[in-house]
């Protein structure tokens, strides 16, 4: 059975892996948006893509804060 500290360390690694996956998705979405013609970037589709990018950045920030808090517990 794992100790609390070992489980926290595992959670930190999992959060880092999730952050990496989400960063990759955000980068792909950002690149796709930047490669669209400007008229499409300003369309409903482009605005939706920007919203996705913004939400992914917020999630990254929240996950970073969670990891910082977990490091403080360890």
FENJO-V240518 format. One record per residue. N is the residue number from 1. RES is the residue in three letters. SS is DSSP state (alpha for helix, beta for strand, coil for the rest). PHI is phi in radians with two decimals (* if undefined). OMEGA is omega as a letter, one per 40 degrees, with the letter a starting at -180 (* if undefined). Layout:
[[N | RES | SS | PHI | OMEGA] [N | RES | SS | PHI | OMEGA]]
//
This chain:
[[1 | UNK | coil | * | a] [2 | UNK | coil | -1.37 | i] [3 | UNK | coil | -1.33 | i] [4 | UNK | alpha | -1.04 | a] [5 | UNK | alpha | -1.12 | i] [6 | UNK | alpha | -1.17 | i] [7 | UNK | alpha | -1.17 | i] [8 | UNK | alpha | -1.14 | i] [9 | UNK | alpha | -1.05 | i] [10 | UNK | alpha | -1.11 | i] [11 | UNK | alpha | -1.08 | i] [12 | UNK | alpha | -1.07 | i] [13 | UNK | alpha | -1.10 | a] [14 | UNK | alpha | -1.12 | i] [15 | UNK | alpha | -1.12 | i] [16 | UNK | alpha | -1.08 | i] [17 | UNK | alpha | -1.14 | i] [18 | UNK | alpha | -1.11 | i] [19 | UNK | alpha | -1.02 | a] [20 | UNK | alpha | -1.12 | i] [21 | UNK | alpha | -1.09 | a] [22 | UNK | alpha | -1.18 | i] [23 | UNK | alpha | -1.09 | i] [24 | UNK | alpha | -1.11 | i] [25 | UNK | alpha | -1.09 | a] [26 | UNK | alpha | -1.08 | i] [27 | UNK | alpha | -1.09 | i] [28 | UNK | alpha | -1.12 | a] [29 | UNK | alpha | -1.16 | i] [30 | UNK | alpha | -1.11 | i] [31 | UNK | alpha | -1.11 | i] [32 | UNK | alpha | -1.09 | i] [33 | UNK | alpha | -1.12 | a] [34 | UNK | alpha | -1.16 | i] [35 | UNK | coil | -1.49 | i] [36 | UNK | coil | -1.37 | i] [37 | UNK | coil | -1.03 | a] [38 | UNK | alpha | -0.97 | i] [39 | UNK | alpha | -1.09 | i] [40 | UNK | alpha | -1.36 | i] [41 | UNK | alpha | -1.06 | a] [42 | UNK | coil | -1.58 | i] [43 | UNK | coil | -1.41 | i] [44 | UNK | alpha | -1.03 | i] [45 | UNK | alpha | -1.10 | i] [46 | UNK | alpha | -1.09 | i] [47 | UNK | alpha | -1.13 | i] [48 | UNK | alpha | -1.13 | i] [49 | UNK | alpha | -1.08 | i] [50 | UNK | alpha | -1.14 | i] [51 | UNK | alpha | -1.07 | i] [52 | UNK | alpha | -1.04 | i] [53 | UNK | alpha | -1.05 | i] [54 | UNK | alpha | -1.08 | i] [55 | UNK | alpha | -1.12 | i] [56 | UNK | alpha | -1.11 | i] [57 | UNK | alpha | -1.16 | i] [58 | UNK | alpha | -1.14 | i] [59 | UNK | alpha | -1.09 | i] [60 | UNK | alpha | -1.02 | i] [61 | UNK | alpha | -1.10 | i] [62 | UNK | alpha | -1.15 | i] [63 | UNK | alpha | -1.16 | i] [64 | UNK | alpha | -1.11 | i] [65 | UNK | alpha | -1.12 | i] [66 | UNK | alpha | -1.05 | i] [67 | UNK | alpha | -1.10 | i] [68 | UNK | alpha | -1.02 | i] [69 | UNK | alpha | -1.14 | i] [70 | UNK | alpha | -1.14 | i] [71 | UNK | alpha | -1.05 | i] [72 | UNK | alpha | -1.17 | i] [73 | UNK | alpha | -1.32 | a] [74 | UNK | coil | -0.94 | *]]
//
